[in-house]
């Protein structure tokens, strides 16, 4: 009898424990999880967001109210939001590695990842939707297809296999790709695009090699509203933006149709954007581009390539008005001049872009009508432009003081040469005083104008030499100095990251190595095993050594170059060239901890709006410390790289790693995120320690 009673008690206990595991209460739309039902909830809800909070935490209370609203918005997408009170579930918190609060995580089919600690409901909502799927998702049921389309702003669904469209998906990470099971669903079309901005699907029945162009052409509307996908597309394409904020008092359907008519005329040259003020996130995205607060009845322009921005007012919203304004600002779409054998025409309209912002050196010929000396010098100047066309970073330009005088340029003598030297973001004017002959000017160029800043295509500028078929032999294979050559693709993010590393390396190897690069999508050279980009090669005395492209970090590249030059490696002090240093988990010890300098590190997430807003100020801060031997400015993407010595609970987090002898002190920065304030913070700490 006792045995039977014990068995009944045990059975009741097991059933009670199972009921505890399966019982999930809910308050205000949040599932309440604890150590008993946590694993059950993850299994029950394939798409689940969990917020860890604790008592007495004001930030937790504030964030919880945001997550309650988020939960209501996500339910129709079958994404659930839950809360764990950490102080009541300490063992569970330890198991989840939650040491600071509030903390949030997202589960996709049981796989855990980080979730933003942000009170911006629009940002959280978009992040939740956009991170439900990987690059390519297999879809087998109608419900899966419906949810996939509902959760994606832009969905591309096809019968192609993963292998067939993998390269396309990698090139278009902002778009979600779904694959249908051909055995379940009859094949009517090869693929289709579903964008929430369009009423109907757009079908594809062409060849696989046409698929990428089809998506690129048809997946996006003529007029952007800067959804997450459109925001990433704009950054990747770098097509100049023309946009405005919708005035709630206007007839916005008409405004949109007017914009679409103008956008069609400038398709591929300009991108048009309309922002609805009801969505604060898209407003902030547009402000991030144009760099200023927004007003109604103004047209805004931003050029990714030249970084030029301008705004123009308008009285009425109409097609003629918009066309006129676009025609006025179209001059600002002019790309930076490069050395190409031509003499360019400098005018009041392009002065700001070409003289103030173009990173290439410019030799300006000040000309005037009815000037015999000018007429005689014209041929010499044209010959010089042809002679130095291999110098991409050296531009020859002319202004006619009789026809188009530029008031910002004060000229005392005609003819005359003004030389604008561009180095490290600075513009230095030199008035040439020598003889106006080809021989004398050539000698001056070769002795005084360095091979530095240049820019071509949409790729960011760097210090070095752009290599093409014409200058390859002289610059690479027949060069007396060692050469580091980067093969890049203009639209490849990894190539851009490698390019930034080149910027940091150049001052370290000044006069020792020539840094060059070439567009791998345009030029192919024998003897180079270039099967992917970016690829980096070291060339010395015609001997070619390939760098391991998987080890793209500053200290690994330093080791590689030093090894080729037979120089002993030394990381104790890094040269500060005024650029924000990218830090990874592999480079953190060498750059942040082991270097002798104090290092300010911004820990950020790519999706964080506050991080993007402070990016320009942070770059300015780096410029303020250019040449400083004691301070480095760095940043680290915490979503890709983590280190155990730092605890990050929100973005951006800014920490100064202060070096005092052999010790490293972490001092968190919590004030205004302007360059001057951050510099005052660093300098104040340094002065304070010096006094002690």
C-alpha positions, -999 to 999 in steps of 0.1 A, spaced: 0 0 0 28 24 9 45 16 -24 13 24 -43 9 57 -24 45 67 -32 39 58 -68 8 80 -69 27 109 -52 55 106 -77 31 105 -106 12 136 -93 46 153 -89 57 145 -124 23 157 -138 25 189 -117 61 196 -129 50 190 -166 21 214 -161 45 240 -146 67 237 -177 37 240 -201 20 269 -182 29 303 -196 11 333 -181 7 365 -199 5 402 -187 0 431 -210 9 410 -240 42 398 -226 47 361 -219 60 355 -184 89 331 -184 109 315 -156 133 286 -151 104 261 -153 89 271 -187 118 288 -205 129 259 -227 93 249 -233 85 284 -246 115 284 -270 102 251 -284 66 263 -286 72 297 -302 96 294 -332 99 332 -333 105 346 -298 120 377 -282 129 376 -246 135 407 -224 155 402 -191 146 428 -164 151 432 -127 135 451 -99 145 487 -91 158 494 -126 142 525 -142 157 516 -176 141 482 -174 107 498 -167 111 522 -196 122 495 -220 94 471 -208 67 496 -218 83 497 -253 84 459 -255 47 457 -245 39 479 -275 62 459 -297 45 427 -286 11 440 -298 25 449 -332 43 416 -338 15 392 -328 -1 394 -363 33 383 -377 34 353 -352 64 367 -334 60 367 -296 76 388 -269 84 375 -234 98 388 -201 121 371 -175 125 388 -141 162 381 -136 164 386 -99 138 358 -94 155 335 -118 193 339 -111 202 304 -123 185 310 -156 201 345 -160 236 330 -154 228 302 -179 218 329 -205 249 350 -198 228 379 -187 249 399 -163 236 435 -170 199 446 -173 179 452 -193 191 426 -218 172 412 -248 176 381 -270 158 368 -301 152 331 -308 147 318 -344 138 281 -344 156 278 -311 187 296 -322 196 325 -299 210 359 -310 212 394 -295 184 419 -298 187 457 -295 183 474 -260 166 504 -276 134 523 -268 128 532 -304 97 511 -313 102 516 -351 137 503 -349 128 473 -328 99 465 -351 120 466 -382 148 447 -366 124 420 -354 110 415 -389 142 418 -409 161 392 -387 136 364 -388 153 348 -418 188 342 -432 198 350 -467 179 320 -482 149 302 -467 133 269 -478 95 273 -480 74 241 -480 40 251 -468 15 278 -478 15 292 -443 53 295 -444 51 314 -477 24 337 -464 44 346 -433 76 350 -453 60 376 -475 43 393 -446 75 396 -426 96 409 -455 94 443 -470 109 428 -502 106 391 -508 120 372 -538 106 337 -541 118 313 -567 122 276 -577 160 280 -580 182 259 -557 203 275 -530 235 269 -550 221 286 -580 211 319 -563 237 319 -534 259 345 -551 229 368 -559 217 366 -523 251 375 -510 252 405 -532 217 416 -521 217 410 -483 189 435 -478 165 413 -497 150 380 -484 151 351 -507 127 321 -504 129 288 -523 97 269 -531 95 231 -531 88 222 -568 73 188 -558 47 205 -537 38 236 -558 34 235 -596 59 256 -614 40 285 -631 67 312 -630 104 308 -625 103 334 -597 85 365 -584 91 396 -564 67 408 -537 74 444 -524 49 458 -499 51 491 -518 36 474 -549 1 462 -553 10 431 -573 38 406 -577 63 410 -604 71 377 -622 103 364 -638 105 338 -665 140 345 -679 174 328 -676 193 325 -644 221 349 -656 194 375 -660 180 371 -625 202 395 -607 195 424 -631 158 416 -630 158 419 -592 179 450 -591 157 467 -617 123 456 -603 125 450 -566 125 487 -556 100 516 -562 110 546 -583 106 568 -552 121 554 -520 106 558 -485 138 545 -469 127 512 -454 156 492 -440 161 475 -474 159 508 -493 183 524 -468 209 497 -474 203 499 -511 209 536 -512 242 532 -492 254 504 -514 246 520 -548 258 555 -538 234 572 -563 229 608 -553 197 614 -533 170 640 -541 143 641 -515 119 659 -492 96 654 -462 59 650 -469 38 679 -456 7 665 -439 -13 695 -452 -4 687 -489 -21 662 -513 6 636 -509 -7 612 -536 -2 640 -561 33 648 -548 43 612 -550 31 610 -586 50 642 -595 81 628 -579 77 595 -599 75 614 -632 107 633 -625 124 602 -611 117 583 -643 135 610 -662 166 607 -640 165 570 -634 200 556 -626 214 591 -622 195 604 -592 174 586 -565 142 602 -553 131 599 -517 98 609 -499 97 607 -461 65 604 -441 69 622 -408 48 596 -390 77 572 -392 105 587 -371 130 560 -381 128 569 -418 131 606 -409 163 599 -389 176 578 -418 171 607 -442 187 631 -417 216 608 -415 222 612 -452 215 650 -456 231 659 -423 206 684 -411 171 688 -396 143 687 -421 118 713 -431 87 712 -453 87 728 -487 124 722 -492 142 698 -516 173 681 -502 202 668 -522 230 645 -510 260 631 -531 275 599 -516 305 602 -537 315 638 -531 297 641 -497 282 673 -510 248 684 -496 224 712 -504 188 721 -499 165 744 -520 131 759 -511 100 757 -533 66 774 -532 44 749 -549 46 711 -554 43 706 -591 62 687 -619 77 719 -634 88 731 -600 105 698 -591 122 696 -626 135 731 -623 151 724 -589 165 691 -600 181 708 -630 196 735 -607 212 709 -584 222 684 -610 256 701 -613 264 687 -578 262 652 -592 294 658 -611 320 632 -600 354 642 -587 379 649 -614 409 626 -618 441 628 -638 429 617 -673 448 638 -698 422 665 -701 421 701 -688 388 705 -669 367 736 -668 364 752 -633 333 773 -628 315 789 -598 291 760 -598 317 732 -594 342 751 -573 331 738 -540 331 702 -551 363 701 -570 385 725 -550 372 720 -515 361 684 -515 379 665 -544 407 646 -526 430 649 -557 456 676 -562 445 703 -587 468 725 -608 446 755 -618 455 777 -648 440 812 -644 432 824 -680 417 855 -695 405 865 -730 427 889 -750 458 877 -731 487 868 -755 507 851 -727 477 830 -718 472 820 -754 508 809 -757 507 789 -725 475 770 -734 494 744 -755 520 739 -727 493 733 -702 474 708 -724 507 689 -730 513 688 -692 478 673 -687 486 645 -712 520 640 -698 507 633 -663 475 614 -672 490 583 -654 488 603 -622 451 597 -612 456 620 -582 468 650 -602 441 671 -620 447 699 -645 420 726 -646 414 761 -660 392 790 -651 384 818 -676 384 850 -656 367 869 -684 337 846 -687 333 827 -654 353 844 -626 352 826 -593 350 852 -565 365 829 -539 398 828 -560 417 860 -557 441 864 -587 468 891 -589 485 880 -621 474 866 -654 484 840 -665 491 822 -632 491 787 -617 475 779 -584 483 745 -570 458 729 -545 475 702 -525 452 677 -508 466 658 -478 447 641 -449 415 661 -456 433 695 -457 435 719 -487 467 738 -490 470 766 -517 504 771 -533 509 799 -558 534 788 -584 562 813 -589 584 796 -614 588 798 -651 557 789 -672 575 762 -692 568 725 -695 603 715 -682 602 738 -651 566 729 -642 573 692 -646 603 695 -623 582 712 -597 555 685 -599 579 657 -595 596 673 -565 566 688 -547 534 670 -555 532 636 -538 513 605 -549 485 608 -523 448 613 -523 428 601 -553 393 588 -559 377 569 -588 343 554 -593 321 549 -562 350 534 -542 362 555 -512 394 573 -517 427 563 -502 464 572 -503 481 553 -532 480 548 -569 451 535 -591 465 509 -614 452 502 -649 464 485 -681 485 515 -691 505 521 -659 507 485 -646 542 477 -658 558 509 -647 540 512 -614 540 476 -603 565 453 -621 592 478 -629 591 498 -597 623 501 -577 604 502 -544 583 473 -529 545 476 -538 514 464 -519 487 460 -544 450 456 -535 426 440 -560 391 453 -551 355 454 -563 338 488 -560 306 474 -545 322 449 -522 320 457 -484 350 435 -477 370 455 -503 360 487 -486 371 474 -453 405 464 -468 407 498 -483 403 513 -448 432 492 -435 454 506 -463 446 541 -450 459 531 -416 490 513 -429 503 541 -452 518 564 -426 535 534 -409 554 524 -441 561 559 -455 590 558 -480 592 520 -476 562 507 -495 541 520 -524 504 514 -518 484 507 -550 451 492 -559 432 481 -590 395 475 -598 394 437 -602 361 439 -621 378 459 -649 415 447 -651 431 413 -651 469 408 -649 490 377 -656 510 362 -627 484 372 -601 463 343 -587 433 366 -582 402 344 -578 383 365 -552 383 400 -539 396 417 -520 431 401 -527 463 416 -516 498 411 -531 533 422 -521 556 428 -551 593 432 -547 619 429 -575 592 412 -597 586 385 -570 549 382 -561 537 371 -526 500 367 -520 486 378 -486 461 354 -468 429 373 -475 411 357 -446 434 375 -421 424 411 -429 434 428 -397 458 457 -391 483 437 -370 483 408 -394 490 431 -424 518 448 -404 533 413 -397 530 404 -434 546 436 -447 574 435 -420 581 399 -429 584 408 -466 607 438 -457 626 417 -431 617 441 -403 610 431 -368 574 435 -357 566 462 -331 531 471 -320 540 493 -290 530 526 -307 506 529 -336 509 560 -358 478 582 -356 468 594 -390 435 609 -380 413 580 -391 390 559 -369 407 525 -364 386 494 -369 391 469 -341 381 432 -341 382 406 -314 416 394 -329 431 429 -329 417 441 -296 447 431 -274 473 446 -297 456 478 -305 436 486 -274 454 468 -245 490 464 -255 496 497 -273 512 525 -252 485 550 -263 452 558 -246 425 544 -268 389 556 -270 367 528 -284 331 531 -296 313 498 -294 284 499 -319 259 479 -338 253 485 -376 215 487 -371 218 513 -342 204 547 -352 222 565 -324 255 549 -336 250 562 -371 240 596 -359 274 600 -340 295 586 -368 305 619 -384 313 634 -350 335 604 -342 353 608 -375 359 645 -367 372 635 -332 398 612 -349 409 641 -371 413 663 -340 438 638 -327 457 633 -360 494 631 -353 489 628 -316 512 601 -302 492 595 -271 456 590 -282 440 567 -307 403 567 -317 388 533 -326 355 515 -330 343 479 -327 312 462 -342 299 444 -311 275 423 -332 305 407 -349 332 408 -323 332 405 -285 359 405 -259 356 392 -223 372 423 -207 344 446 -217 307 445 -206 284 461 -232 247 465 -225 236 490 -251 247 509 -282 267 530 -286 289 524 -256 321 546 -256 350 536 -233 384 552 -228 411 527 -221 435 548 -201 471 536 -198 488 543 -165 522 525 -166 514 488 -171 478 491 -160 447 497 -182 418 516 -167 383 515 -184 365 549 -181 331 550 -196 320 582 -215 283 592 -209 281 628 -220 273 646 -253 284 627 -284 300 657 -302 336 657 -312 346 687 -290 329 673 -259 346 639 -263 380 656 -268 374 677 -237 367 645 -218 399 628 -229 421 659 -225 406 665 -190 414 630 -178 450 632 -192 455 666 -175 440 653 -143 463 623 -142 493 645 -151 486 667 -120 484 636 -98 
